[in-house]
Amino acid sequence: MKYIVLVGDGMADYPLPELGDLTPLQAANTPNMDFIAKHGRNGVARTVPETLTPGSDVANLSIMGYDPAIYYSGRGPLEAASIGIPLMKDDIAFRCNLITEKDGVLADYSAGHISSEEARILIEAVDSELSNNCRFHAGVSYRHLLVMKQCEMAICTPPHDVIGQAVEDVLPKGEDSQFLIDLIKSSKHILQDHRINLKRKKDGKNIANLIWPWGQGKALNMPHFRELYGVTGSVISAVDLLKGIGKSAGLDIIEVPGATGYLDTNFSGKAAYALDSLKERDFVFVHVEAPDEAGHMGNLEAKIKAIEDFDEKVVGGMLNELGGYGDFRLLVLPDHPTPISIKTHTRDPVPFAMYSSTEKADYVDRFDEFSAKEGVFGLVEGHRLMGILTNRDR
């Protein structure tokens, strides 16, 4: 038996007047997800516990089969695991964005989705100047890592949650926060007139003129996926966070050329590499960031296109070939909603559909936030989905 999980990050949404009170999932052309819903079994999953912030870290850890209430310690440690940065017992790891500040306002959480090469140069410049009691490590695009031995209790706000707000109003707060505030403010003097940013400004692009630490935590201690679910597997994603979860779970990380974590990602390549990985492994987890990015931008057209590309090139690309792999079960779902109307994550339960080559379907006939509620599974805690998929539900 082969097991496949396909995650369209942030696909779920709220009804929108401009779509005649449909959600983007309902409005999009999604014949492959509809096929899975019609020929499979459906439900809704609570992927974010009430006690935790609704983020992709918590939600995907849950989908991977790990109860976030037990295993989640922060986003930073997951990203550290992804890029191979070992954490000592008392290390605190922060996710560290490169962001754009304009006229005192947090204008862009991604600095125009800055390239990884440009970002690496900027992060290295920051590290050379500000690393007396901490270290900066380059990641992918705007996503980087800050490691230190303090500030665990500081209250930090994810930058994508406060776009358009005054930077001074959303700086870290609470215990030990002053050290982080000083780092943020000091980074501007290093970044503002750096040659990389001068060129970006000349080219009409958003500049990366501030660092933004958030999502801190200590090293994870997770049992391996094979120990819990009895199968070998791999993770395919362009996002360090997902790679970090996969590495922490003892899964293989498969790199796909052209996978960007953005709207231009290599959708078809992810399906092709996932199918190839199933020749030697029992399980594959494929994550696509594009719908989430469109949601954060409030770009409805882009979100619908990202959903349709995910359906056609990833879901369809897998479905069209899985018949040659013997019996299989396939789960498709978002990790959390990223509604266009608010441009950030919510903790609402998400629809899921589970298709099996050997099991009967329920009576749902399409994949969306409302149809799924009528499915046979009803409401499921997100961390139970993997056990249901692999027949190891506890």
C-alpha positions as CSV (number, residue, x, y, z in Angstrom):
1,M,0.0,0.0,0.0
2,K,1.2,3.5,-0.9
3,Y,0.2,6.6,1.1
4,I,0.1,10.1,-0.4
5,V,-0.7,13.4,1.3
6,L,-1.2,16.5,-0.9
7,V,-1.3,19.9,0.9
8,G,-2.4,23.1,-0.8
9,D,-1.3,25.6,1.8
10,G,-4.0,28.1,2.8
11,M,-6.5,27.0,0.2
12,A,-9.5,27.2,2.5
13,D,-11.2,30.6,2.7
14,Y,-14.5,32.4,3.5
15,P,-17.4,33.1,1.0
16,L,-16.7,36.3,-0.9
17,P,-19.3,38.7,-2.3
18,E,-17.3,39.2,-5.5
19,L,-17.6,35.4,-6.1
20,G,-21.4,35.4,-5.4
21,D,-20.7,34.3,-1.9
22,L,-18.6,31.3,-3.0
23,T,-15.2,30.6,-1.6
24,P,-12.2,30.5,-3.9
25,L,-12.2,26.7,-3.6
26,Q,-15.9,26.6,-4.7
27,A,-15.3,29.0,-7.5
28,A,-12.1,27.4,-8.8
29,N,-12.2,24.6,-11.5
30,T,-10.9,21.6,-9.5
31,P,-12.0,18.4,-11.3
32,N,-9.3,16.3,-9.6
33,M,-10.0,17.2,-6.0
34,D,-13.7,16.9,-6.8
35,F,-13.0,13.3,-8.1
36,I,-11.2,12.5,-4.9
37,A,-14.1,13.8,-2.8
38,K,-16.7,12.0,-4.9
39,H,-14.9,8.7,-5.0
40,G,-13.5,9.0,-1.5
41,R,-14.5,9.8,2.1
42,N,-14.6,13.3,3.5
43,G,-14.6,15.4,6.6
44,V,-13.1,18.5,8.2
45,A,-10.0,18.5,10.4
46,R,-9.0,20.8,13.2
47,T,-5.3,21.2,12.5
48,V,-4.6,24.0,15.0
49,P,-5.4,23.5,18.8
50,E,-7.1,26.3,20.6
51,T,-4.0,26.9,22.7
52,L,-1.7,27.6,19.7
53,T,-1.4,30.3,17.0
54,P,-2.7,29.3,13.6
55,G,0.4,28.9,11.5
56,S,1.8,26.5,8.9
57,D,4.2,25.1,11.4
58,V,1.5,24.0,13.9
59,A,-0.9,22.9,11.1
60,N,1.5,20.8,9.1
61,L,3.0,19.2,12.2
62,S,-0.5,18.1,12.9
63,I,-1.2,16.8,9.4
64,M,2.1,14.9,9.6
65,G,0.7,13.0,12.6
66,Y,2.2,14.8,15.5
67,D,0.0,16.4,18.2
68,P,1.2,20.0,18.3
69,A,0.1,20.3,21.9
70,I,2.8,17.8,22.7
71,Y,5.6,18.3,20.1
72,Y,5.5,21.9,19.0
73,S,8.1,24.2,20.5
74,G,8.2,27.0,17.9
75,R,8.8,27.6,14.2
76,G,12.5,28.5,14.6
77,P,13.7,25.0,15.6
78,L,11.9,23.4,12.6
79,E,13.7,25.8,10.2
80,A,17.0,25.1,12.0
81,A,16.5,21.4,11.4
82,S,15.8,22.1,7.7
83,I,19.0,23.9,7.0
84,G,21.1,21.7,9.2
85,I,21.9,24.0,12.1
86,P,22.3,21.9,15.3
87,L,20.8,23.5,18.4
88,M,22.4,23.0,21.8
89,K,20.1,22.4,24.8
90,D,19.8,26.0,25.8
91,D,19.7,27.5,22.3
92,I,16.7,29.5,21.2
93,A,16.0,29.5,17.4
94,F,14.0,32.3,15.8
95,R,12.5,32.4,12.3
96,C,14.0,35.7,10.9
97,N,12.4,37.4,7.9
98,L,13.9,40.0,5.7
99,I,11.1,42.6,5.5
100,T,10.4,46.0,3.9
101,E,9.7,49.0,6.1
102,K,8.4,52.1,4.4
103,D,7.8,55.4,6.2
104,G,7.6,53.5,9.6
105,V,5.1,50.9,8.3
106,L,5.7,47.2,7.9
107,A,5.0,47.2,4.1
108,D,6.0,43.7,3.0
109,Y,6.8,40.6,5.0
110,S,8.9,39.1,2.2
111,A,10.8,42.1,0.8
112,G,9.3,41.4,-2.6
113,H,10.0,37.7,-2.3
114,I,13.7,38.6,-2.5
115,S,15.9,36.0,-4.2
116,S,17.9,33.5,-2.1
117,E,21.2,34.8,-3.4
118,E,20.5,38.5,-2.6
119,A,19.1,37.5,0.8
120,R,22.2,35.4,1.6
121,I,24.5,38.4,1.0
122,L,22.3,40.6,3.2
123,I,22.0,38.1,6.0
124,E,25.8,37.6,6.0
125,A,26.2,41.4,6.3
126,V,23.9,41.5,9.3
127,D,25.7,38.5,10.9
128,S,29.1,40.2,10.5
129,E,27.9,43.3,12.3
130,L,25.4,42.0,14.9
131,S,26.6,38.5,15.9
132,N,28.2,39.2,19.3
133,N,25.6,37.3,21.3
134,C,23.7,35.6,18.4
135,R,24.2,34.1,15.0
136,F,22.3,34.6,11.7
137,H,22.0,31.8,9.2
138,A,20.8,32.2,5.6
139,G,17.8,30.2,4.4
140,V,15.6,30.5,1.3
141,S,14.3,33.8,-0.1
142,Y,13.1,36.0,2.8
143,R,13.1,33.1,5.3
144,H,16.2,32.9,7.6
145,L,17.3,31.8,11.1
146,L,18.5,33.6,14.2
147,V,20.0,31.6,17.1
148,M,20.8,32.9,20.6
149,K,20.6,31.9,24.2
150,Q,18.0,34.4,25.4
151,C,14.7,36.0,24.6
152,E,12.6,32.8,24.7
153,M,9.9,34.6,26.6
154,A,9.7,37.6,24.3
155,I,6.3,38.1,22.5
156,C,7.0,38.3,18.8
157,T,4.4,38.9,16.0
158,P,4.6,37.1,12.6
159,P,5.2,39.9,10.1
160,H,2.5,38.6,7.7
161,D,-0.1,39.2,10.4
162,V,0.7,43.0,10.7
163,I,1.2,44.2,7.1
164,G,0.3,47.9,6.9
165,Q,0.8,48.5,10.7
166,A,3.4,50.8,12.3
167,V,6.6,49.0,13.0
168,E,6.8,50.7,16.4
169,D,3.4,49.2,17.4
170,V,4.3,45.6,16.6
171,L,7.9,45.3,17.8
172,P,8.6,42.4,20.3
173,K,7.2,42.8,23.7
174,G,7.7,41.3,27.2
175,E,10.6,39.7,28.9
176,D,14.0,40.1,27.2
177,S,12.4,41.9,24.2
178,Q,14.7,44.9,24.2
179,F,17.6,42.8,22.8
180,L,15.5,41.8,19.9
181,I,14.2,45.4,19.4
182,D,17.8,46.6,19.3
183,L,18.7,43.9,16.7
184,I,15.8,45.0,14.5
185,K,16.6,48.7,14.6
186,S,20.3,48.1,14.2
187,S,19.7,46.0,11.1
188,K,18.3,49.0,9.2
189,H,21.6,50.8,9.3
190,I,23.3,47.8,7.7
191,L,20.6,47.0,5.2
192,Q,19.0,50.3,4.0
193,D,21.9,51.4,1.8
194,H,23.5,48.1,1.0
195,R,24.4,47.6,-2.6
196,I,21.8,44.8,-3.0
197,N,19.0,47.1,-1.8
198,L,20.3,50.1,-3.9
199,K,20.0,47.9,-7.0
200,R,16.6,46.6,-6.0
201,K,15.3,50.1,-5.4
202,K,16.7,51.2,-8.8
203,D,14.8,48.2,-10.4
204,G,11.6,49.2,-8.7
205,K,11.6,46.3,-6.2
206,N,10.8,46.3,-2.5
207,I,14.0,46.5,-0.5
208,A,14.9,44.3,2.5
209,N,15.8,46.9,5.0
210,L,14.8,45.2,8.4
211,I,15.2,41.8,10.0
212,W,12.1,40.5,11.8
213,P,12.6,37.6,14.4
214,W,9.6,35.5,15.4
215,G,8.5,32.0,16.1
216,Q,11.1,31.2,18.7
217,G,11.6,27.8,20.4
218,K,14.0,25.2,21.6
219,A,15.1,22.0,19.8
220,L,12.4,19.4,19.1
221,N,12.3,15.9,20.4
222,M,10.1,13.8,18.1
223,P,9.7,10.1,17.5
224,H,10.4,9.1,13.9
225,F,7.6,8.7,11.5
226,R,8.4,5.1,10.7
227,E,8.3,4.3,14.4
228,L,4.8,5.7,14.7
229,Y,3.2,4.7,11.3
230,G,5.3,1.8,10.1
231,V,6.3,3.2,6.7
232,T,9.2,4.9,5.1
233,G,8.6,8.2,3.3
234,S,9.6,11.6,2.0
235,V,8.7,15.2,2.0
236,I,8.5,17.5,-1.0
237,S,8.3,21.3,-0.3
238,A,10.1,24.5,-1.2
239,V,9.6,25.8,2.4
240,D,12.3,25.2,5.0
241,L,9.6,24.8,7.7
242,L,8.2,21.7,6.0
243,K,11.7,20.3,5.4
244,G,12.4,20.8,9.0
245,I,9.3,18.9,10.1
246,G,10.3,16.1,7.7
247,K,13.9,15.9,8.9
248,S,12.8,15.9,12.5
249,A,10.4,13.0,11.7
250,G,13.2,11.1,10.0
251,L,11.7,11.4,6.5
252,D,13.8,12.0,3.4
253,I,13.7,15.5,1.8
254,I,13.4,15.5,-1.9
255,E,14.5,18.7,-3.7
256,V,12.6,19.6,-6.9
257,P,14.2,21.9,-9.4
258,G,12.2,25.1,-9.8
259,A,10.3,24.7,-6.6
260,T,10.2,28.2,-5.2
261,G,7.5,28.3,-2.4
262,Y,5.8,31.0,-4.5
263,L,3.2,31.3,-7.3
264,D,5.7,30.4,-10.0
265,T,6.7,27.1,-8.3
266,N,7.2,23.9,-10.3
267,F,3.8,22.3,-9.7
268,S,4.3,19.5,-12.2
269,G,7.8,18.7,-11.0
270,K,6.5,18.1,-7.5
271,A,4.1,15.5,-8.8
272,A,6.8,13.8,-10.9
273,Y,9.3,13.7,-8.1
274,A,6.7,12.4,-5.7
275,L,5.8,9.6,-8.0
276,D,9.4,8.7,-8.4
277,S,9.9,8.7,-4.7
278,L,7.1,6.1,-4.3
279,K,9.1,3.6,-6.3
280,E,11.3,3.1,-3.2
281,R,9.2,4.4,-0.4
282,D,5.7,3.8,1.0
283,F,4.7,7.4,1.8
284,V,5.1,10.9,0.3
285,F,4.0,14.3,1.7
286,V,3.7,17.0,-1.0
287,H,3.3,20.6,0.1
288,V,2.5,23.6,-2.2
289,E,2.8,27.1,-0.7
290,A,1.3,29.1,-3.6
291,P,-2.3,29.5,-2.4
292,D,-1.1,30.7,1.0
293,E,1.1,33.3,-0.6
294,A,-1.8,34.6,-2.7
295,G,-4.0,34.7,0.4
296,H,-1.5,36.8,2.3
297,M,-1.4,39.2,-0.7
298,G,-5.2,39.5,-0.8
299,N,-4.9,38.5,-4.5
300,L,-8.1,36.6,-5.3
301,E,-7.2,36.0,-9.0
302,A,-3.8,34.6,-8.0
303,K,-5.4,32.4,-5.3
304,I,-7.9,30.8,-7.7
305,K,-5.1,30.2,-10.2
306,A,-2.9,28.7,-7.6
307,I,-5.7,26.4,-6.5
308,E,-6.4,25.4,-10.1
309,D,-2.7,24.8,-10.8
310,F,-2.4,22.6,-7.7
311,D,-5.5,20.6,-8.7
312,E,-4.4,20.2,-12.4
313,K,-0.6,19.7,-12.0
314,V,-0.1,18.2,-8.6
315,V,-3.4,16.3,-7.7
316,G,-4.1,15.4,-11.4
317,G,-0.5,14.6,-12.1
318,M,-0.5,12.1,-9.2
319,L,-3.9,10.6,-9.9
320,N,-3.2,10.0,-13.6
321,E,-0.2,7.8,-12.7
322,L,-1.0,6.1,-9.4
323,G,-2.8,3.2,-11.0
324,G,0.6,1.7,-11.8
325,Y,1.7,1.6,-8.2
326,G,-0.8,-0.9,-6.8
327,D,-3.2,-0.1,-4.0
328,F,-3.0,3.3,-2.5
329,R,-4.6,5.9,-0.2
330,L,-4.5,9.6,-1.0
331,L,-5.3,12.5,1.3
332,V,-5.8,16.0,0.0
333,L,-6.4,19.1,2.1
334,P,-5.3,22.6,3.1
335,D,-3.2,23.0,6.2
336,H,-5.3,26.0,7.4
337,P,-7.4,28.8,5.8
338,T,-5.7,32.0,4.6
339,P,-8.7,34.1,3.8
340,I,-8.4,36.8,1.1
341,S,-10.5,39.1,3.3
342,I,-8.0,39.2,6.2
343,K,-4.8,38.2,4.5
344,T,-3.6,35.9,7.4
345,H,-4.2,32.5,8.8
346,T,-7.2,31.4,10.8
347,R,-7.8,28.3,13.0
348,D,-11.1,27.2,11.3
349,P,-11.3,23.5,10.5
350,V,-10.2,22.6,7.0
351,P,-11.9,20.2,4.5
352,F,-10.2,17.0,3.6
353,A,-10.9,14.1,1.2
354,M,-9.3,10.6,1.5
355,Y,-9.4,8.4,-1.6
356,S,-8.6,4.7,-1.5
357,S,-8.2,2.3,-4.3
358,T,-9.8,-0.4,-2.2
359,E,-12.5,1.3,-0.1
360,K,-16.0,2.7,-0.8
361,A,-16.9,6.4,-1.0
362,D,-19.4,8.4,1.1
363,Y,-22.0,10.8,-0.5
364,V,-20.0,14.0,-0.9
365,D,-19.5,14.9,-4.5
366,R,-17.1,17.9,-4.5
367,F,-14.2,19.3,-2.6
368,D,-14.8,22.5,-0.6
369,E,-15.2,23.9,2.9
370,F,-18.9,23.2,3.2
371,S,-19.4,19.9,1.3
372,A,-16.8,18.3,3.4
373,K,-18.8,18.8,6.5
374,E,-21.3,16.3,5.2
375,G,-18.7,13.6,4.9
376,V,-18.5,10.3,6.9
377,F,-15.6,11.4,9.0
378,G,-17.3,14.5,10.5
379,L,-14.8,16.6,12.5
380,V,-11.4,15.0,13.1
381,E,-8.5,16.3,15.2
382,G,-5.7,17.0,12.6
383,H,-3.0,14.8,14.2
384,R,-5.3,11.8,13.9
385,L,-5.4,12.0,10.1
386,M,-2.1,10.2,9.5
387,G,-3.2,7.3,11.7
388,I,-6.5,7.1,9.8
389,L,-4.6,7.2,6.5
390,T,-2.2,4.4,7.5
391,N,-4.7,2.4,9.5
392,R,-2.8,3.1,12.7
393,D,-5.2,5.5,14.3
394,R,-4.8,5.6,18.1
